[in-house]
Amino acid sequence: SDVALKEAGEYRRTGLEGAEAFLHGSRLFRESGRNKEVVYALHQAAERLYATVALVITLYSPKSHNLNRLRLRAEELDPALADVWTTKDKLGRRAYERLREAYVKARHSKVYEISELELDWLTERVGCLKAMVEALTQSYLTAREQELG
């Protein structure tokens, strides 16, 4: 319906704006050497992006900070998203694990650490996720608009 399409478009707009705000924050934290805050902001950006996919396509997203759960849901809706984290190397697997843990550990653990290399990799990958989410949600909305005539 027109109402559902309008709602989905609003979810896309607010979700992408929120993700961009966290990405902007991650850049500011990076400039001031606040690496725990960088990875926390990247986690929040990824969380918003995955929730945006679910909200645009289904008008529902689970209230969760579990990145694996949000990622799985989004990848079920669009399997191409799995390409964001596809990696054969140890750096990528370790960096994703640091990102996944960041919601709790980057804020509360005194021993949580993340390397500059891992931050570089994650920043690039979350940027890739954002580009994919922008494209796939726009494509989805365009297809729905065409169906409605």
Backbone hydrogen bonds in HBPLUS format (Angstrom, degrees):
<---DONOR---> <-ACCEPTOR-->    atom                        ^
c    i                          cat <-CA-CA->   ^        H-A-AA   ^      H-
h    n   atom  resd res      DA  || num        DHA   H-A  angle D-A-AA Bond
n    s   type  num  typ     dist DA aas  dist angle  dist       angle   num
A0005-LEU N   A0001-SER O   3.01 MM   4  6.22 158.9  2.06 149.1 155.3     1
A0006-LYS N   A0002-ASP O   2.89 MM   4  6.07 156.0  1.95 146.1 152.7     2
A0007-GLU N   A0003-VAL O   2.91 MM   4  6.15 158.4  1.95 149.4 155.6     3
A0008-ALA N   A0004-ALA O   2.86 MM   4  6.08 160.0  1.90 149.4 154.8     4
A0009-GLY N   A0005-LEU O   2.93 MM   4  6.16 156.3  1.99 146.5 152.9     5
A0010-GLU N   A0006-LYS O   2.98 MM   4  6.26 149.4  2.08 145.4 153.6     6
A0011-TYR N   A0007-GLU O   2.91 MM   4  6.23 155.3  1.97 150.9 157.9     7
A0012-ARG N   A0008-ALA O   2.95 MM   4  6.23 151.9  2.03 146.0 153.7     8
A0013-ARG N   A0009-GLY O   2.99 MM   4  6.25 164.7  2.02 147.1 150.7     9
A0014-THR N   A0010-GLU O   2.97 MM   4  6.13 178.8  1.97 158.5 158.5    10
A0015-GLY N   A0011-TYR O   2.88 MM   4  5.75 152.8  1.96 140.3 149.0    11
A0016-LEU N   A0012-ARG O   2.94 MM   4  5.99 167.9  1.96 152.9 156.0    12
A0017-GLU N   A0013-ARG O   2.98 MM   4  6.12 157.2  2.04 147.7 154.7    13
A0018-GLY N   A0014-THR O   2.93 MM   4  6.02 158.3  1.98 143.1 149.1    14
A0019-ALA N   A0015-GLY O   2.95 MM   4  6.18 161.4  1.99 148.4 153.5    15
A0020-GLU N   A0016-LEU O   2.91 MM   4  6.06 160.4  1.95 146.8 152.3    16
A0021-ALA N   A0017-GLU O   2.93 MM   4  6.18 150.1  2.03 145.7 154.0    17
A0022-PHE N   A0018-GLY O   3.11 MM   4  6.46 156.4  2.17 150.0 155.2    18
A0023-LEU N   A0019-ALA O   2.92 MM   4  6.23 152.3  2.00 148.6 157.2    19
A0024-HIS N   A0020-GLU O   2.83 MM   4  6.03 156.4  1.88 149.4 155.7    20
A0025-GLY N   A0021-ALA O   2.93 MM   4  6.18 157.8  1.98 144.0 150.6    21
A0026-SER N   A0022-PHE O   2.84 MM   4  6.08 149.3  1.93 143.1 151.7    22
A0027-ARG N   A0023-LEU O   3.08 MM   4  6.42 147.7  2.19 144.2 151.6    23
A0027-ARG N   A0024-HIS O   3.12 MM   3  5.22 120.8  2.49  96.4 110.7    24
A0028-LEU N   A0024-HIS O   3.08 MM   4  6.47 156.8  2.13 151.2 157.5    25
A0029-PHE N   A0025-GLY O   2.87 MM   4  6.12 165.2  1.89 157.8 161.7    26
A0030-ARG N   A0026-SER O   2.93 MM   4  6.03 148.3  2.03 138.6 147.7    27
A0031-GLU N   A0027-ARG O   3.04 MM   4  6.30 154.6  2.10 145.6 151.4    28
A0032-SER N   A0028-LEU O   3.29 MM   4  6.60 138.5  2.47 139.9 150.2    29
A0032-SER N   A0029-PHE O   3.14 MM   3  5.22 129.9  2.40  95.0 108.2    30
A0034-ARG N   A0029-PHE O   2.92 MM   5  5.05 164.4  1.94 152.0 148.2    31
A0033-GLY N   A0030-ARG O   3.07 MM   3  5.03 165.6  2.09 106.4 109.5    32
A0037-GLU N   A0034-ARG O   3.08 MM   3  5.47 119.0  2.47 106.2 120.4    33
A0038-VAL N   A0034-ARG O   2.93 MM   4  6.25 144.7  2.06 146.8 158.0    34
A0039-VAL N   A0035-ASN O   3.07 MM   4  6.33 168.6  2.09 153.9 153.5    35
A0040-TYR N   A0036-LYS O   3.02 MM   4  6.17 152.7  2.10 141.4 149.7    36
A0041-ALA N   A0037-GLU O   2.90 MM   4  6.01 162.6  1.93 146.1 150.5    37
A0042-LEU N   A0038-VAL O   2.92 MM   4  6.23 152.6  2.00 149.0 157.5    38
A0043-HIS N   A0039-VAL O   2.88 MM   4  6.08 152.2  1.95 144.0 151.4    39
A0044-GLN N   A0040-TYR O   2.94 MM   4  6.28 158.3  1.99 150.4 156.1    40
A0045-ALA N   A0041-ALA O   2.91 MM   4  6.16 152.0  1.98 145.9 153.6    41
A0046-ALA N   A0042-LEU O   2.94 MM   4  6.18 165.7  1.96 151.1 154.4    42
A0047-GLU N   A0043-HIS O   2.82 MM   4  6.03 160.3  1.86 152.7 159.0    43
A0048-ARG N   A0044-GLN O   2.96 MM   4  6.15 161.6  2.00 146.4 150.7    44
A0049-LEU N   A0045-ALA O   2.93 MM   4  6.19 157.3  1.98 150.1 156.8    45
A0050-TYR N   A0046-ALA O   2.93 MM   4  6.17 166.7  1.94 157.8 160.1    46
A0051-ALA N   A0047-GLU O   2.98 MM   4  6.15 162.5  2.01 150.4 155.8    47
A0052-THR N   A0048-ARG O   2.85 MM   4  5.99 148.8  1.94 144.9 153.8    48
A0053-VAL N   A0049-LEU O   3.18 MM   4  6.53 153.3  2.26 148.1 153.1    49
A0054-ALA N   A0050-TYR O   3.32 MM   4  6.67 166.4  2.34 151.2 153.1    50
A0055-LEU N   A0051-ALA O   2.83 MM   4  6.05 163.9  1.86 155.3 160.6    51
A0056-VAL N   A0052-THR O   2.87 MM   4  5.93 165.8  1.89 154.4 157.7    52
A0057-ILE N   A0053-VAL O   3.08 MM   4  6.17 167.1  2.09 151.8 155.6    53
A0058-THR N   A0054-ALA O   2.77 MM   4  5.57 159.8  1.81 148.5 155.5    54
A0059-LEU N   A0055-LEU O   2.75 MM   4  4.11 131.7  1.98 113.1 123.0    55
A0069-ARG N   A0066-ASN O   3.07 MM   3  5.38 117.2  2.48 103.2 117.8    56
A0070-LEU N   A0066-ASN O   3.01 MM   4  6.34 166.0  2.03 160.4 164.3    57
A0071-ARG N   A0067-LEU O   2.78 MM   4  5.81 160.0  1.82 150.0 156.5    58
A0072-LEU N   A0068-ASN O   2.89 MM   4  5.98 162.3  1.93 145.6 150.4    59
A0073-ARG N   A0069-ARG O   3.09 MM   4  6.29 162.8  2.12 147.7 151.9    60
A0074-ALA N   A0070-LEU O   3.01 MM   4  6.25 166.3  2.03 151.1 154.6    61
A0075-GLU N   A0071-ARG O   2.81 MM   4  6.00 160.5  1.85 155.4 161.4    62
A0076-GLU N   A0072-LEU O   2.91 MM   4  6.11 138.5  2.08 143.7 154.5    63
A0077-LEU N   A0073-ARG O   3.22 MM   4  6.55 145.7  2.34 141.6 150.3    64
A0077-LEU N   A0074-ALA O   3.08 MM   3  5.11 121.0  2.44  94.2 108.8    65
A0078-ASP N   A0074-ALA O   2.87 MM   4  6.20 144.8  2.00 145.9 156.9    66
A0081-LEU N   A0078-ASP O   3.02 MM   3  6.04 166.7  2.03 133.1 135.9    67
A0082-ALA N   A0079-PRO O   3.06 MM   3  5.78 159.9  2.10 119.9 125.1    68
A0083-ASP N   A0080-ALA O   3.05 MM   3  5.77 157.7  2.10 119.0 124.7    69
A0084-VAL N   A0081-LEU O   3.09 MM   3  5.78 159.6  2.14 118.1 123.3    70
A0093-ARG N   A0089-ASP O   3.31 MM   4  6.66 164.6  2.34 150.1 154.2    71
A0094-ARG N   A0090-LYS O   2.87 MM   4  5.98 167.3  1.89 158.6 162.3    72
A0095-ALA N   A0091-LEU O   2.79 MM   4  5.90 161.8  1.82 153.8 159.7    73
A0096-TYR N   A0092-GLY O   2.94 MM   4  6.06 162.7  1.97 147.9 152.4    74
A0097-GLU N   A0093-ARG O   3.08 MM   4  6.25 156.1  2.13 142.0 148.8    75
A0098-ARG N   A0094-ARG O   2.95 MM   4  6.28 150.4  2.04 147.0 155.2    76
A0099-LEU N   A0095-ALA O   2.93 MM   4  6.25 153.6  2.00 148.6 156.1    77
A0100-ARG N   A0096-TYR O   2.81 MM   4  6.07 162.4  1.84 154.8 159.6    78
A0101-GLU N   A0097-GLU O   3.00 MM   4  6.19 152.0  2.09 145.3 152.0    79
A0102-ALA N   A0098-ARG O   3.08 MM   4  6.01 121.1  2.44 135.3 149.4    80
A0102-ALA N   A0099-LEU O   3.07 MM   3  5.06 143.1  2.21  99.7 110.9    81
A0104-VAL N   A0101-GLU O   3.28 MM   3  6.17 137.1  2.47 125.0 131.3    82
A0105-LYS N   A0101-GLU O   2.93 MM   4  5.77 145.8  2.05 171.6 163.1    83
A0106-ALA N   A0102-ALA O   3.17 MM   4  4.60 139.9  2.34 105.6 117.1    84
A0107-ARG N   A0104-VAL O   3.25 MM   3  5.64 135.5  2.46 104.9 116.3    85
A0108-HIS N   A0104-VAL O   2.97 MM   4  6.05 147.2  2.08 149.6 160.0    86
A0109-SER N   A0105-LYS O   2.90 MM   4  4.79 160.7  1.94 130.1 134.0    87
A0119-LEU N   A0115-SER O   2.95 MM   4  6.25 157.5  2.00 147.7 154.3    88
A0120-ASP N   A0116-GLU O   2.84 MM   4  6.11 154.5  1.90 148.7 155.7    89
A0121-TRP N   A0117-LEU O   3.01 MM   4  6.26 163.9  2.04 149.2 152.9    90
A0122-LEU N   A0118-GLU O   2.86 MM   4  6.07 167.1  1.88 154.0 157.6    91
A0123-THR N   A0119-LEU O   2.86 MM   4  5.90 160.4  1.89 149.0 154.6    92
A0124-GLU N   A0120-ASP O   3.08 MM   4  6.27 161.4  2.11 149.1 153.7    93
A0125-ARG N   A0121-TRP O   2.95 MM   4  6.17 159.9  1.99 149.5 155.6    94
A0126-VAL N   A0122-LEU O   2.81 MM   4  5.93 165.3  1.83 156.1 159.2    95
A0127-GLY N   A0123-THR O   3.07 MM   4  6.12 149.5  2.16 137.8 146.5    96
A0128-CYS N   A0124-GLU O   2.97 MM   4  6.25 145.4  2.09 140.4 150.2    97
A0129-LEU N   A0125-ARG O   2.82 MM   4  6.15 155.0  1.89 147.3 154.4    98
A0130-LYS N   A0126-VAL O   2.91 MM   4  6.15 155.7  1.97 144.8 150.8    99
A0131-ALA N   A0127-GLY O   3.07 MM   4  6.36 161.2  2.11 146.6 150.9   100
A0132-MET N   A0128-CYS O   2.96 MM   4  6.23 159.9  2.00 153.0 158.6   101
A0133-VAL N   A0129-LEU O   2.88 MM   4  6.07 160.3  1.91 153.6 159.0   102
A0134-GLU N   A0130-LYS O   2.85 MM   4  6.06 161.9  1.88 154.6 159.6   103
A0135-ALA N   A0131-ALA O   3.07 MM   4  6.24 165.3  2.09 146.2 149.9   104
A0136-LEU N   A0132-MET O   2.83 MM   4  6.00 171.3  1.84 155.2 158.1   105
A0137-THR N   A0133-VAL O   2.97 MM   4  5.84 161.9  2.00 145.1 150.5   106
A0138-GLN N   A0134-GLU O   3.09 MM   4  6.11 152.9  2.17 140.3 148.1   107
A0139-SER N   A0135-ALA O   2.94 MM   4  6.06 161.3  1.97 149.8 155.3   108
A0140-TYR N   A0136-LEU O   2.92 MM   4  6.05 155.8  1.98 142.1 148.8   109
A0141-LEU N   A0137-THR O   2.96 MM   4  6.14 166.0  1.98 147.0 150.3   110
A0142-THR N   A0138-GLN O   2.90 MM   4  6.06 161.0  1.93 151.6 157.2   111
A0143-ALA N   A0139-SER O   3.00 MM   4  6.18 159.9  2.04 148.0 153.1   112
A0144-ARG N   A0140-TYR O   3.01 MM   4  6.33 155.8  2.07 149.5 156.2   113
A0145-GLU N   A0141-LEU O   2.89 MM   4  6.14 156.6  1.94 150.2 156.8   114
A0146-GLN N   A0142-THR O   3.02 MM   4  6.26 157.7  2.07 149.2 154.7   115
A0147-GLU N   A0143-ALA O   3.04 MM   4  6.30 148.3  2.15 143.1 151.6   116
A0148-LEU N   A0144-ARG O   3.05 MM   4  6.33 146.8  2.17 145.5 153.8   117
A0149-GLY N   A0145-GLU O   3.05 MM   4  6.30 124.2  2.38 137.1 152.1   118
A0149-GLY N   A0146-GLN O   3.19 MM   3  4.99 136.9  2.39  90.6 102.8   119
